[in-house]
Amino acid sequence: MYSTGYIGFYMQFLLEQEEYGEPLDDCLNQLNEIPLFMLDIIFIIFHVFINRSYARMEQCIYGPKEKLPLRIDQLKKAIKEFSRIYPMQATLKCHYLTVTGALQRLEGKTKAALKTFEEAEKLSIELDNIWAQYEVCRQRAFLYRDIGNTVLSLREARIAQFIAAENDWVFRNKRIIRDFGLKSFIGADVSSLTDTNTHTNSRVDVFHQTIGSKHKHMVKDLSVRTAKSSKSISKSNSSTFS
């Protein structure tokens, strides 16, 4: 039996190698065999639960379609286990909400997923959780693509791409470029992300908060903007959402 720390880092390695099959399952199974009280340190505990939930999520996204029902069940179990841990630290809730929103998206619960992503984003901005901000944008991009809204899908993907590029996340940057057919870029030109759509403009506000230094005191009025955004989207896509 390897140490928890080793297994945790090996799981991260597999994810960045886009290995979502048997080796990742073996790694996750080894983690499941370790009693909670035997996990090494608090930092490792946190990352075990975060990475396990994200690993199950990625298996749902990239795995064979015939295995999707199984993968969704495994994701539900990982999220249930995560629910025992996230109250220990506020920033963990950002990831918990993100994977919960991803599960809702996979189950076709579009309205619920959007609401959960909204909550995850506001909290991640308040707590300066850049990783969660990236993942919320990425998952929203998948959601909008699912319902056929290419404009919003590409905008969310480009925001995620910018966050990845700004933080030198090579794998995450390459993956978002590949998954959504984006062009690689260097620097911060966000002018093309804006248009006259109310929702888009409010999301660009969020984007500026994500990369700026003033985001914490702007969180209060973000809820107003996102509420207006949700109302606008619900009207324009009411026939699509379930």
Salt bridges, closest charged atoms under 4 A:
GLU18 OE2 - ARG178 NH1 2.58
ASP25 OD1 - ARG56 NH1 2.97
ASP25 OD1 - ARG71 NH1 2.93
GLU58 OE1 - ARG138 NH2 2.86
GLU58 OE2 - ARG175 NH1 3.21
GLU81 OE1 - ARG52 NH2 3.28
GLU107 OE2 - LYS76 NZ 3.04
GLU107 OE1 - LYS109 NZ 3.31
GLU119 OE2 - LYS93 NZ 3.88
GLU121 OE1 - ARG140 NH2 3.22
GLU121 OE2 - ARG203 NH1 2.64
ASP128 OD1 - HIS215 NE2 3.60
GLU135 OE2 - ARG138 NH1 2.52
ASP146 OD2 - ARG105 NH1 2.52
GLU156 OE1 - ARG140 NH1 3.58
GLU156 OE2 - ARG155 NH1 2.88
GLU156 OE1 - ARG203 NH2 2.58
ASP179 OD1 - ARG178 NH2 2.87
ASP205 OD2 - ARG225 NE 3.17
ASP221 OD1 - ARG225 NH1 2.66
